[in-house]
Each structure stands twice: as structure tokens, then as C-alpha cells.
């Protein structure tokens, strides 16, 4: 059973995350990577002040 972990800054709506999760599950099933019932999508949100990128420095 694959787990897809997505780390992102907070700010997306529940609807946006659900839409993305559905597309991920659909794609994994369509490409025969894993059956849709076995795919788990986990969103890990972080506060903007806890995220830094070299582009921001």
C-alpha cells in the first residue's frame, strides 16, 4: 500500500487538497502503479515561517 506524502506551506483549502488527492489516486491506478483502494495521500502542512528556500535567501 503506497503512501504519498505531500509537504507544503499551509493555505490550501480542503477542496484543493481533496482534488489533488483524487488526481494522484486516479493516476496511480491508471498507470497500474497501485490499485486506487490501496493508495493513501497524506498532507503535511507547515507554517510559512517554518519554511525556507534558497530562492528566498
Residue, then its C-alpha position, 0 to 999 in steps of 0.5 A: x500500500x503506497x503512501x504519498x506524502x505531500x509537504x507544503x506551506x499551509x493555505x490550501x483549502x480542503x477542496x484543493x487538497x481533496x482534488x489533488x488527492x483524487x488526481x494522484x489516486x486516479x493516476x496511480x491506478x491508471x498507470x497500474x502503479x497501485x490499485x486506487x483502494x490501496x493508495x493513501x495521500x497524506x498532507x503535511x502542512x507547515x507554517x510559512x515561517x517554518x519554511x525556507x528556500x534558497x530562492x528566498x535567501 
